[in-house]
């Protein structure tokens, strides 16, 4: 098989990620041709409605996954944070690429940090996770729903009354926008989305030939960290559009996982932490601690 089809969404950031995977594979296997196949997903087409109102089952992945199942693609490149914790039957994540900075960043119009914004300042984000944590930290701020690719969000910031927007650091850095970052938000203010910062490559589980090619792109510490995060998310039955944050980090052979659940108004925010060597065990332990602290009732109200 000389020609290998890599599926991707057609946004600039998604294309950057797919081109990065393509370039890595081309270096490793110069005799093979890796072709990009771009598609629009449901999440790319519906831009005037917050994601939490559409539902989150594969909003940014379903069309690519259908391409894998129909043998129109050999692999699909995703932002891991867009992927549901339960994949369609027959599909697996074959490579977890080394994680970029997993935290969120604040981009303000005039260089003002979040803690220094005036009361009533408007922040642009459609993420319930980001809103709830910021409401907990600064209940006096206001929020505006913001959808679209990163270029669209940056343009809307310039053209509106918003004081700033919150984005994933990884995407901002991948587009070369470091100079636009006002601050990286510390974990005590903002805990990341599950899987944020990692590129995942999904394949048909029967394609052992593709799995073998991708094995050299897999980064084990990233895989362990995000496995713990995704286990926590699955145990809490949370989707992408609920206020759950998690960040796993691997140091000295130990996985340290911090998890957070918040109410939509930000009044209730609970956190838990655990560490260990098995990602599944650590993820379940943090989820159970959050449940003991009241996570189930908070999430039931949101649903």
C-alpha positions as protocol buffer text, in pm:
chain_id: "A"
residue {
  index: 1
  type: UNK
  ca { x: 0 y: 0 z: 0 }
}
residue {
  index: 2
  type: UNK
  ca { x: 180 y: 309 z: -127 }
}
residue {
  index: 3
  type: UNK
  ca { x: -92 y: 575 z: -82 }
}
residue {
  index: 4
  type: UNK
  ca { x: -227 y: 635 z: 268 }
}
residue {
  index: 5
  type: UNK
  ca { x: -526 y: 866 z: 322 }
}
residue {
  index: 6
  type: UNK
  ca { x: -524 y: 1089 z: 631 }
}
residue {
  index: 7
  type: UNK
  ca { x: -863 y: 1237 z: 721 }
}
residue {
  index: 8
  type: UNK
  ca { x: -893 y: 1579 z: 885 }
}
residue {
  index: 9
  type: UNK
  ca { x: -1136 y: 1862 z: 942 }
}
residue {
  index: 10
  type: UNK
  ca { x: -1070 y: 2154 z: 709 }
}
residue {
  index: 11
  type: UNK
  ca { x: -1011 y: 2432 z: 965 }
}
residue {
  index: 12
  type: UNK
  ca { x: -666 y: 2592 z: 966 }
}
residue {
  index: 13
  type: UNK
  ca { x: -578 y: 2441 z: 1304 }
}
residue {
  index: 14
  type: UNK
  ca { x: -704 y: 2093 z: 1210 }
}
residue {
  index: 15
  type: UNK
  ca { x: -507 y: 2112 z: 884 }
}
residue {
  index: 16
  type: UNK
  ca { x: -195 y: 2214 z: 1078 }
}
residue {
  index: 17
  type: UNK
  ca { x: -235 y: 1907 z: 1300 }
}
residue {
  index: 18
  type: UNK
  ca { x: -291 y: 1672 z: 1006 }
}
residue {
  index: 19
  type: UNK
  ca { x: 3 y: 1822 z: 815 }
}
residue {
  index: 20
  type: UNK
  ca { x: 221 y: 1770 z: 1123 }
}
residue {
  index: 21
  type: UNK
  ca { x: 122 y: 1401 z: 1138 }
}
residue {
  index: 22
  type: UNK
  ca { x: 176 y: 1375 z: 762 }
}
residue {
  index: 23
  type: UNK
  ca { x: 526 y: 1528 z: 789 }
}
residue {
  index: 24
  type: UNK
  ca { x: 627 y: 1301 z: 1078 }
}
residue {
  index: 25
  type: UNK
  ca { x: 511 y: 990 z: 890 }
}
residue {
  index: 26
  type: UNK
  ca { x: 679 y: 1104 z: 567 }
}
residue {
  index: 27
  type: UNK
  ca { x: 1011 y: 1138 z: 753 }
}
residue {
  index: 28
  type: UNK
  ca { x: 970 y: 791 z: 903 }
}
residue {
  index: 29
  type: UNK
  ca { x: 845 y: 622 z: 583 }
}
residue {
  index: 30
  type: UNK
  ca { x: 980 y: 812 z: 280 }
}
residue {
  index: 31
  type: UNK
  ca { x: 869 y: 536 z: 40 }
}
residue {
  index: 32
  type: UNK
  ca { x: 501 y: 591 z: 121 }
}
residue {
  index: 33
  type: UNK
  ca { x: 272 y: 871 z: 7 }
}
residue {
  index: 34
  type: UNK
  ca { x: 53 y: 1028 z: 277 }
}
residue {
  index: 35
  type: UNK
  ca { x: -242 y: 1217 z: 128 }
}
residue {
  index: 36
  type: UNK
  ca { x: -464 y: 1458 z: 323 }
}
residue {
  index: 37
  type: UNK
  ca { x: -842 y: 1427 z: 280 }
}
residue {
  index: 38
  type: UNK
  ca { x: -1034 y: 1717 z: 440 }
}
residue {
  index: 39
  type: UNK
  ca { x: -1399 y: 1714 z: 548 }
}
residue {
  index: 40
  type: UNK
  ca { x: -1647 y: 1944 z: 720 }
}
residue {
  index: 41
  type: UNK
  ca { x: -1806 y: 1804 z: 1037 }
}
residue {
  index: 42
  type: UNK
  ca { x: -2140 y: 1889 z: 1195 }
}
residue {
  index: 43
  type: UNK
  ca { x: -1961 y: 2108 z: 1452 }
}
residue {
  index: 44
  type: UNK
  ca { x: -1797 y: 2306 z: 1169 }
}
residue {
  index: 45
  type: UNK
  ca { x: -2129 y: 2370 z: 996 }
}
residue {
  index: 46
  type: UNK
  ca { x: -2342 y: 2485 z: 1292 }
}
residue {
  index: 47
  type: UNK
  ca { x: -2170 y: 2798 z: 1415 }
}
residue {
  index: 48
  type: UNK
  ca { x: -2458 y: 3006 z: 1551 }
}
residue {
  index: 49
  type: UNK
  ca { x: -2552 y: 2774 z: 1840 }
}
residue {
  index: 50
  type: UNK
  ca { x: -2344 y: 2696 z: 2153 }
}
residue {
  index: 51
  type: UNK
  ca { x: -2211 y: 2340 z: 2144 }
}
residue {
  index: 52
  type: UNK
  ca { x: -2386 y: 2262 z: 2473 }
}
residue {
  index: 53
  type: UNK
  ca { x: -2721 y: 2314 z: 2296 }
}
residue {
  index: 54
  type: UNK
  ca { x: -2640 y: 2084 z: 2000 }
}
residue {
  index: 55
  type: UNK
  ca { x: -2529 y: 1779 z: 2199 }
}
residue {
  index: 56
  type: UNK
  ca { x: -2177 y: 1650 z: 2182 }
}
residue {
  index: 57
  type: UNK
  ca { x: -2176 y: 1298 z: 2042 }
}
residue {
  index: 58
  type: UNK
  ca { x: -1897 y: 1323 z: 1787 }
}
residue {
  index: 59
  type: UNK
  ca { x: -1971 y: 1679 z: 1674 }
}
residue {
  index: 60
  type: UNK
  ca { x: -1621 y: 1714 z: 1530 }
}
residue {
  index: 61
  type: UNK
  ca { x: -1544 y: 1348 z: 1464 }
}
residue {
  index: 62
  type: UNK
  ca { x: -1846 y: 1162 z: 1321 }
}
residue {
  index: 63
  type: UNK
  ca { x: -1790 y: 1231 z: 951 }
}
residue {
  index: 64
  type: UNK
  ca { x: -1422 y: 1132 z: 976 }
}
residue {
  index: 65
  type: UNK
  ca { x: -1512 y: 817 z: 1167 }
}
residue {
  index: 66
  type: UNK
  ca { x: -1767 y: 726 z: 899 }
}
residue {
  index: 67
  type: UNK
  ca { x: -1485 y: 767 z: 646 }
}
residue {
  index: 68
  type: UNK
  ca { x: -1274 y: 515 z: 841 }
}
residue {
  index: 69
  type: UNK
  ca { x: -1560 y: 265 z: 867 }
}
residue {
  index: 70
  type: UNK
  ca { x: -1640 y: 302 z: 494 }
}
residue {
  index: 71
  type: UNK
  ca { x: -1273 y: 251 z: 399 }
}
residue {
  index: 72
  type: UNK
  ca { x: -1252 y: 601 z: 251 }
}
residue {
  index: 73
  type: UNK
  ca { x: -972 y: 690 z: 497 }
}
residue {
  index: 74
  type: UNK
  ca { x: -681 y: 495 z: 644 }
}
residue {
  index: 75
  type: UNK
  ca { x: -648 y: 716 z: 954 }
}
residue {
  index: 76
  type: UNK
  ca { x: -814 y: 1027 z: 1098 }
}
residue {
  index: 77
  type: UNK
  ca { x: -641 y: 1306 z: 1290 }
}
residue {
  index: 78
  type: UNK
  ca { x: -832 y: 1474 z: 1574 }
}
residue {
  index: 79
  type: UNK
  ca { x: -782 y: 1708 z: 1865 }
}
residue {
  index: 80
  type: UNK
  ca { x: -816 y: 1453 z: 2145 }
}
residue {
  index: 81
  type: UNK
  ca { x: -1035 y: 1690 z: 2346 }
}
residue {
  index: 82
  type: UNK
  ca { x: -1300 y: 1667 z: 2070 }
}
residue {
  index: 83
  type: UNK
  ca { x: -1324 y: 1288 z: 2096 }
}
residue {
  index: 84
  type: UNK
  ca { x: -1596 y: 1120 z: 2305 }
}
residue {
  index: 85
  type: UNK
  ca { x: -1462 y: 875 z: 2565 }
}
residue {
  index: 86
  type: UNK
  ca { x: -1655 y: 592 z: 2397 }
}
residue {
  index: 87
  type: UNK
  ca { x: -1558 y: 546 z: 2032 }
}
residue {
  index: 88
  type: UNK
  ca { x: -1781 y: 384 z: 1767 }
}
residue {
  index: 89
  type: UNK
  ca { x: -1749 y: 2 z: 1762 }
}
residue {
  index: 90
  type: UNK
  ca { x: -1456 y: -106 z: 1547 }
}
residue {
  index: 91
  type: UNK
  ca { x: -1249 y: 212 z: 1589 }
}
residue {
  index: 92
  type: UNK
  ca { x: -951 y: 274 z: 1818 }
}
residue {
  index: 93
  type: UNK
  ca { x: -704 y: 553 z: 1893 }
}
residue {
  index: 94
  type: UNK
  ca { x: -376 y: 418 z: 1757 }
}
residue {
  index: 95
  type: UNK
  ca { x: -147 y: 708 z: 1849 }
}
residue {
  index: 96
  type: UNK
  ca { x: -152 y: 974 z: 2119 }
}
residue {
  index: 97
  type: UNK
  ca { x: 100 y: 1231 z: 1997 }
}
residue {
  index: 98
  type: UNK
  ca { x: 319 y: 1415 z: 2245 }
}
residue {
  index: 99
  type: UNK
  ca { x: 115 y: 1677 z: 2422 }
}
residue {
  index: 100
  type: UNK
  ca { x: 162 y: 2050 z: 2367 }
}
residue {
  index: 101
  type: UNK
  ca { x: 96 y: 2291 z: 2660 }
}
residue {
  index: 102
  type: UNK
  ca { x: -237 y: 2157 z: 2798 }
}
residue {
  index: 103
  type: UNK
  ca { x: -361 y: 2472 z: 2974 }
}
residue {
  index: 104
  type: UNK
  ca { x: -591 y: 2752 z: 2859 }
}
residue {
  index: 105
  type: UNK
  ca { x: -475 y: 3101 z: 2772 }
}
residue {
  index: 106
  type: UNK
  ca { x: -634 y: 3445 z: 2796 }
}
residue {
  index: 107
  type: UNK
  ca { x: -602 y: 3681 z: 2499 }
}
residue {
  index: 108
  type: UNK
  ca { x: -711 y: 4032 z: 2592 }
}
residue {
  index: 109
  type: UNK
  ca { x: -766 y: 4331 z: 2373 }
}
residue {
  index: 110
  type: UNK
  ca { x: -524 y: 4557 z: 2554 }
}
residue {
  index: 111
  type: UNK
  ca { x: -295 y: 4331 z: 2756 }
}
residue {
  index: 112
  type: UNK
  ca { x: -502 y: 4334 z: 3077 }
}
residue {
  index: 113
  type: UNK
  ca { x: -482 y: 4013 z: 3280 }
}
residue {
  index: 114
  type: UNK
  ca { x: -801 y: 3840 z: 3399 }
}
residue {
  index: 115
  type: UNK
  ca { x: -746 y: 3938 z: 3763 }
}
residue {
  index: 116
  type: UNK
  ca { x: -715 y: 4307 z: 3662 }
}
residue {
  index: 117
  type: UNK
  ca { x: -1027 y: 4332 z: 3442 }
}
residue {
  index: 118
  type: UNK
  ca { x: -1290 y: 4584 z: 3556 }
}
residue {
  index: 119
  type: UNK
  ca { x: -1615 y: 4450 z: 3699 }
}
residue {
  index: 120
  type: UNK
  ca { x: -1864 y: 4366 z: 3421 }
}
residue {
  index: 121
  type: UNK
  ca { x: -1593 y: 4307 z: 3159 }
}
residue {
  index: 122
  type: UNK
  ca { x: -1708 y: 4064 z: 2889 }
}
residue {
  index: 123
  type: UNK
  ca { x: -1520 y: 3741 z: 2819 }
}
residue {
  index: 124
  type: UNK
  ca { x: -1581 y: 3546 z: 2498 }
}
residue {
  index: 125
  type: UNK
  ca { x: -1622 y: 3170 z: 2532 }
}
residue {
  index: 126
  type: UNK
  ca { x: -1893 y: 2911 z: 2466 }
}
residue {
  index: 127
  type: UNK
  ca { x: -1727 y: 2650 z: 2688 }
}
residue {
  index: 128
  type: UNK
  ca { x: -1929 y: 2567 z: 3000 }
}
residue {
  index: 129
  type: UNK
  ca { x: -1608 y: 2442 z: 3162 }
}
residue {
  index: 130
  type: UNK
  ca { x: -1433 y: 2776 z: 3109 }
}
residue {
  index: 131
  type: UNK
  ca { x: -1735 y: 2988 z: 3203 }
}
residue {
  index: 132
  type: UNK
  ca { x: -1809 y: 2805 z: 3528 }
}
residue {
  index: 133
  type: UNK
  ca { x: -1448 y: 2824 z: 3649 }
}
residue {
  index: 134
  type: UNK
  ca { x: -1417 y: 3191 z: 3561 }
}
residue {
  index: 135
  type: UNK
  ca { x: -1752 y: 3267 z: 3729 }
}
residue {
  index: 136
  type: UNK
  ca { x: -1617 y: 3095 z: 4040 }
}
residue {
  index: 137
  type: UNK
  ca { x: -1298 y: 3304 z: 4027 }
}
residue {
  index: 138
  type: UNK
  ca { x: -1457 y: 3636 z: 3913 }
}
residue {
  index: 139
  type: UNK
  ca { x: -1837 y: 3629 z: 3966 }
}
residue {
  index: 140
  type: UNK
  ca { x: -1849 y: 3993 z: 3855 }
}
residue {
  index: 141
  type: UNK
  ca { x: -1748 y: 3919 z: 3494 }
}
residue {
  index: 142
  type: UNK
  ca { x: -1991 y: 3882 z: 3201 }
}
residue {
  index: 143
  type: UNK
  ca { x: -1977 y: 3630 z: 2918 }
}
residue {
  index: 144
  type: UNK
  ca { x: -2054 y: 3620 z: 2547 }
}
residue {
  index: 145
  type: UNK
  ca { x: -2094 y: 3299 z: 2347 }
}
residue {
  index: 146
  type: UNK
  ca { x: -1815 y: 3261 z: 2093 }
}
residue {
  index: 147
  type: UNK
  ca { x: -1794 y: 2989 z: 1825 }
}
residue {
  index: 148
  type: UNK
  ca { x: -1592 y: 2943 z: 1509 }
}
residue {
  index: 149
  type: UNK
  ca { x: -1230 y: 2874 z: 1426 }
}
residue {
  index: 150
  type: UNK
  ca { x: -950 y: 3061 z: 1604 }
}
residue {
  index: 151
  type: UNK
  ca { x: -921 y: 3325 z: 1330 }
}
residue {
  index: 152
  type: UNK
  ca { x: -1295 y: 3398 z: 1357 }
}
residue {
  index: 153
  type: UNK
  ca { x: -1276 y: 3426 z: 1736 }
}
residue {
  index: 154
  type: UNK
  ca { x: -978 y: 3663 z: 1719 }
}
residue {
  index: 155
  type: UNK
  ca { x: -1161 y: 3881 z: 1464 }
}
residue {
  index: 156
  type: UNK
  ca { x: -1477 y: 3888 z: 1679 }
}
residue {
  index: 157
  type: UNK
  ca { x: -1268 y: 4002 z: 1976 }
}
residue {
  index: 158
  type: UNK
  ca { x: -1136 y: 4298 z: 1776 }
}
residue {
  index: 159
  type: UNK
  ca { x: -1483 y: 4393 z: 1645 }
}
residue {
  index: 160
  type: UNK
  ca { x: -1682 y: 4361 z: 1970 }
}
residue {
  index: 161
  type: UNK
  ca { x: -1712 y: 4489 z: 2327 }
}
residue {
  index: 162
  type: UNK
  ca { x: -1534 y: 4179 z: 2459 }
}
residue {
  index: 163
  type: UNK
  ca { x: -1236 y: 4244 z: 2683 }
}
residue {
  index: 164
  type: UNK
  ca { x: -1077 y: 3911 z: 2597 }
}
residue {
  index: 165
  type: UNK
  ca { x: -1124 y: 3550 z: 2492 }
}
residue {
  index: 166
  type: UNK
  ca { x: -1013 y: 3216 z: 2640 }
}
residue {
  index: 167
  type: UNK
  ca { x: -859 y: 2957 z: 2409 }
}
residue {
  index: 168
  type: UNK
  ca { x: -655 y: 2637 z: 2437 }
}
residue {
  index: 169
  type: UNK
  ca { x: -286 y: 2723 z: 2454 }
}
residue {
  index: 170
  type: UNK
  ca { x: -200 y: 2436 z: 2218 }
}
residue {
  index: 171
  type: UNK
  ca { x: -402 y: 2574 z: 1927 }
}
residue {
  index: 172
  type: UNK
  ca { x: -276 y: 2929 z: 1979 }
}
residue {
  index: 173
  type: UNK
  ca { x: 85 y: 2808 z: 1979 }
}
residue {
  index: 174
  type: UNK
  ca { x: 37 y: 2581 z: 1677 }
}
residue {
  index: 175
  type: UNK
  ca { x: -86 y: 2880 z: 1475 }
}
residue {
  index: 176
  type: UNK
  ca { x: 218 y: 3083 z: 1584 }
}
residue {
  index: 177
  type: UNK
  ca { x: 17 y: 3332 z: 1790 }
}
residue {
  index: 178
  type: UNK
  ca { x: 231 y: 3328 z: 2105 }
}
residue {
  index: 179
  type: UNK
  ca { x: 267 y: 3706 z: 2098 }
}
residue {
  index: 180
  type: UNK
  ca { x: -112 y: 3741 z: 2130 }
}
residue {
  index: 181
  type: UNK
  ca { x: -121 y: 3554 z: 2465 }
}
residue {
  index: 182
  type: UNK
  ca { x: -181 y: 3784 z: 2762 }
}
residue {
  index: 183
  type: UNK
  ca { x: -145 y: 3505 z: 3018 }
}
residue {
  index: 184
  type: UNK
  ca { x: -146 y: 3128 z: 3059 }
}
residue {
  index: 185
  type: UNK
  ca { x: -425 y: 3060 z: 3309 }
}
residue {
  index: 186
  type: UNK
  ca { x: -292 y: 2877 z: 3616 }
}
residue {
  index: 187
  type: UNK
  ca { x: -452 y: 2549 z: 3720 }
}
residue {
  index: 188
  type: UNK
  ca { x: -597 y: 2695 z: 4040 }
}
residue {
  index: 189
  type: UNK
  ca { x: -810 y: 2926 z: 3819 }
}
residue {
  index: 190
  type: UNK
  ca { x: -871 y: 2703 z: 3515 }
}
residue {
  index: 191
  type: UNK
  ca { x: -835 y: 2328 z: 3486 }
}
residue {
  index: 192
  type: UNK
  ca { x: -800 y: 2204 z: 3128 }
}
residue {
  index: 193
  type: UNK
  ca { x: -1040 y: 2006 z: 2912 }
}
residue {
  index: 194
  type: UNK
  ca { x: -985 y: 1630 z: 2909 }
}
residue {
  index: 195
  type: UNK
  ca { x: -719 y: 1548 z: 2648 }
}
residue {
  index: 196
  type: UNK
  ca { x: -645 y: 1913 z: 2568 }
}
residue {
  index: 197
  type: UNK
  ca { x: -318 y: 1966 z: 2382 }
}
residue {
  index: 198
  type: UNK
  ca { x: -283 y: 1614 z: 2240 }
}
residue {
  index: 199
  type: UNK
  ca { x: -334 y: 1510 z: 1878 }
}
residue {
  index: 200
  type: UNK
  ca { x: -499 y: 1167 z: 1847 }
}
residue {
  index: 201
  type: UNK
  ca { x: -489 y: 943 z: 1540 }
}
residue {
  index: 202
  type: UNK
  ca { x: -787 y: 711 z: 1503 }
}
residue {
  index: 203
  type: UNK
  ca { x: -801 y: 397 z: 1286 }
}
residue {
  index: 204
  type: UNK
  ca { x: -1013 y: 91 z: 1213 }
}
residue {
  index: 205
  type: UNK
  ca { x: -908 y: -168 z: 1472 }
}
residue {
  index: 206
  type: UNK
  ca { x: -860 y: -426 z: 1195 }
}
residue {
  index: 207
  type: UNK
  ca { x: -587 y: -216 z: 1030 }
}
residue {
  index: 208
  type: UNK
  ca { x: -280 y: -363 z: 1199 }
}
residue {
  index: 209
  type: UNK
  ca { x: -69 y: -231 z: 907 }
}
residue {
  index: 210
  type: UNK
  ca { x: -165 y: 129 z: 990 }
}
residue {
  index: 211
  type: UNK
  ca { x: -128 y: 67 z: 1365 }
}
residue {
  index: 212
  type: UNK
  ca { x: 228 y: -47 z: 1302 }
}
residue {
  index: 213
  type: UNK
  ca { x: 312 y: 273 z: 1110 }
}
residue {
  index: 214
  type: UNK
  ca { x: 162 y: 488 z: 1386 }
}
residue {
  index: 215
  type: UNK
  ca { x: 330 y: 309 z: 1676 }
}
residue {
  index: 216
  type: UNK
  ca { x: 635 y: 532 z: 1632 }
}
residue {
  index: 217
  type: UNK
  ca { x: 425 y: 847 z: 1680 }
}
residue {
  index: 218
  type: UNK
  ca { x: 274 y: 733 z: 2010 }
}
residue {
  index: 219
  type: UNK
  ca { x: 406 y: 915 z: 2320 }
}
residue {
  index: 220
  type: UNK
  ca { x: 364 y: 689 z: 2624 }
}
residue {
  index: 221
  type: UNK
  ca { x: 360 y: 957 z: 2901 }
}
residue {
  index: 222
  type: UNK
  ca { x: 93 y: 1148 z: 2708 }
}
residue {
  index: 223
  type: UNK
  ca { x: -106 y: 828 z: 2655 }
}
residue {
  index: 224
  type: UNK
  ca { x: -96 y: 749 z: 3029 }
}
residue {
  index: 225
  type: UNK
  ca { x: -194 y: 1101 z: 3134 }
}
residue {
  index: 226
  type: UNK
  ca { x: -488 y: 1132 z: 2894 }
}
residue {
  index: 227
  type: UNK
  ca { x: -600 y: 775 z: 2964 }
}
residue {
  index: 228
  type: UNK
  ca { x: -644 y: 877 z: 3329 }
}
residue {
  index: 229
  type: UNK
  ca { x: -832 y: 1193 z: 3228 }
}
residue {
  index: 230
  type: UNK
  ca { x: -1063 y: 1008 z: 2988 }
}
residue {
  index: 231
  type: UNK
  ca { x: -1132 y: 739 z: 3251 }
}
residue {
  index: 232
  type: UNK
  ca { x: -1241 y: 1013 z: 3494 }
}
residue {
  index: 233
  type: UNK
  ca { x: -1466 y: 1167 z: 3227 }
}
residue {
  index: 234
  type: UNK
  ca { x: -1621 y: 831 z: 3137 }
}
residue {
  index: 235
  type: UNK
  ca { x: -1687 y: 742 z: 3503 }
}
residue {
  index: 236
  type: UNK
  ca { x: -1863 y: 1078 z: 3553 }
}
residue {
  index: 237
  type: UNK
  ca { x: -2053 y: 1021 z: 3226 }
}
residue {
  index: 238
  type: UNK
  ca { x: -1947 y: 1364 z: 3116 }
}
residue {
  index: 239
  type: UNK
  ca { x: -1940 y: 1479 z: 2756 }
}
residue {
  index: 240
  type: UNK
  ca { x: -1742 y: 1761 z: 2602 }
}
residue {
  index: 241
  type: UNK
  ca { x: -2013 y: 2010 z: 2699 }
}
residue {
  index: 242
  type: UNK
  ca { x: -2021 y: 1976 z: 3077 }
}
residue {
  index: 243
  type: UNK
  ca { x: -1809 y: 2170 z: 3329 }
}
residue {
  index: 244
  type: UNK
  ca { x: -1553 y: 1897 z: 3395 }
}
residue {
  index: 245
  type: UNK
  ca { x: -1182 y: 1971 z: 3394 }
}
residue {
  index: 246
  type: UNK
  ca { x: -893 y: 1730 z: 3434 }
}
residue {
  index: 247
  type: UNK
  ca { x: -518 y: 1735 z: 3400 }
}
residue {
  index: 248
  type: UNK
  ca { x: -294 y: 1430 z: 3425 }
}
residue {
  index: 249
  type: UNK
  ca { x: 82 y: 1462 z: 3444 }
}
residue {
  index: 250
  type: UNK
  ca { x: 346 y: 1189 z: 3458 }
}
residue {
  index: 251
  type: UNK
  ca { x: 655 y: 1232 z: 3675 }
}
residue {
  index: 252
  type: UNK
  ca { x: 894 y: 969 z: 3811 }
}
residue {
  index: 253
  type: UNK
  ca { x: 669 y: 690 z: 3686 }
}
residue {
  index: 254
  type: UNK
  ca { x: 366 y: 826 z: 3874 }
}
residue {
  index: 255
  type: UNK
  ca { x: 51 y: 966 z: 3715 }
}
residue {
  index: 256
  type: UNK
  ca { x: -79 y: 1267 z: 3908 }
}
residue {
  index: 257
  type: UNK
  ca { x: -440 y: 1352 z: 3815 }
}
residue {
  index: 258
  type: UNK
  ca { x: -637 y: 1658 z: 3921 }
}
residue {
  index: 259
  type: UNK
  ca { x: -1009 y: 1675 z: 3844 }
}
residue {
  index: 260
  type: UNK
  ca { x: -1277 y: 1945 z: 3878 }
}
residue {
  index: 261
  type: UNK
  ca { x: -1656 y: 1966 z: 3848 }
}
residue {
  index: 262
  type: UNK
  ca { x: -1843 y: 2297 z: 3871 }
}
residue {
  index: 263
  type: UNK
  ca { x: -2201 y: 2420 z: 3861 }
}
residue {
  index: 264
  type: UNK
  ca { x: -2296 y: 2644 z: 3569 }
}
residue {
  index: 265
  type: UNK
  ca { x: -2320 y: 2951 z: 3794 }
}
residue {
  index: 266
  type: UNK
  ca { x: -1974 y: 2881 z: 3936 }
}
residue {
  index: 267
  type: UNK
  ca { x: -2102 y: 2886 z: 4294 }
}
residue {
  index: 268
  type: UNK
  ca { x: -2014 y: 2522 z: 4354 }
}
residue {
  index: 269
  type: UNK
  ca { x: -1675 y: 2402 z: 4240 }
}
residue {
  index: 270
  type: UNK
  ca { x: -1517 y: 2083 z: 4369 }
}
residue {
  index: 271
  type: UNK
  ca { x: -1171 y: 1943 z: 4309 }
}
residue {
  index: 272
  type: UNK
  ca { x: -996 y: 1614 z: 4382 }
}
residue {
  index: 273
  type: UNK
  ca { x: -655 y: 1464 z: 4317 }
}
residue {
  index: 274
  type: UNK
  ca { x: -490 y: 1121 z: 4321 }
}
residue {
  index: 275
  type: UNK
  ca { x: -174 y: 959 z: 4198 }
}
residue {
  index: 276
  type: UNK
  ca { x: -59 y: 611 z: 4107 }
}
residue {
  index: 277
  type: UNK
  ca { x: 95 y: 400 z: 3832 }
}
residue {
  index: 278
  type: UNK
  ca { x: -221 y: 272 z: 3659 }
}
residue {
  index: 279
  type: UNK
  ca { x: -414 y: 537 z: 3460 }
}
residue {
  index: 280
  type: UNK
  ca { x: -748 y: 356 z: 3484 }
}
residue {
  index: 281
  type: UNK
  ca { x: -723 y: 320 z: 3864 }
}
residue {
  index: 282
  type: UNK
  ca { x: -615 y: 682 z: 3910 }
}
residue {
  index: 283
  type: UNK
  ca { x: -897 y: 811 z: 3688 }
}
residue {
  index: 284
  type: UNK
  ca { x: -1162 y: 614 z: 3876 }
}
residue {
  index: 285
  type: UNK
  ca { x: -1020 y: 721 z: 4213 }
}
residue {
  index: 286
  type: UNK
  ca { x: -1042 y: 1092 z: 4129 }
}
residue {
  index: 287
  type: UNK
  ca { x: -1393 y: 1047 z: 3983 }
}
residue {
  index: 288
  type: UNK
  ca { x: -1507 y: 864 z: 4299 }
}
residue {
  index: 289
  type: UNK
  ca { x: -1366 y: 1141 z: 4519 }
}
residue {
  index: 290
  type: UNK
  ca { x: -1550 y: 1402 z: 4312 }
}
residue {
  index: 291
  type: UNK
  ca { x: -1872 y: 1199 z: 4341 }
}
residue {
  index: 292
  type: UNK
  ca { x: -1826 y: 1183 z: 4721 }
}
residue {
  index: 293
  type: UNK
  ca { x: -1794 y: 1564 z: 4719 }
}
residue {
  index: 294
  type: UNK
  ca { x: -2121 y: 1608 z: 4525 }
}
residue {
  index: 295
  type: UNK
  ca { x: -2028 y: 1586 z: 4157 }
}
residue {
  index: 296
  type: UNK
  ca { x: -2323 y: 1362 z: 4067 }
}
residue {
  index: 297
  type: UNK
  ca { x: -2584 y: 1611 z: 4186 }
}
residue {
  index: 298
  type: UNK
  ca { x: -2409 y: 1903 z: 4011 }
}
residue {
  index: 299
  type: UNK
  ca { x: -2394 y: 1713 z: 3679 }
}
residue {
  index: 300
  type: UNK
  ca { x: -2754 y: 1587 z: 3716 }
}
residue {
  index: 301
  type: UNK
  ca { x: -2877 y: 1948 z: 3745 }
}
residue {
  index: 302
  type: UNK
  ca { x: -2686 y: 2044 z: 3427 }
}
residue {
  index: 303
  type: UNK
  ca { x: -2824 y: 1751 z: 3229 }
}
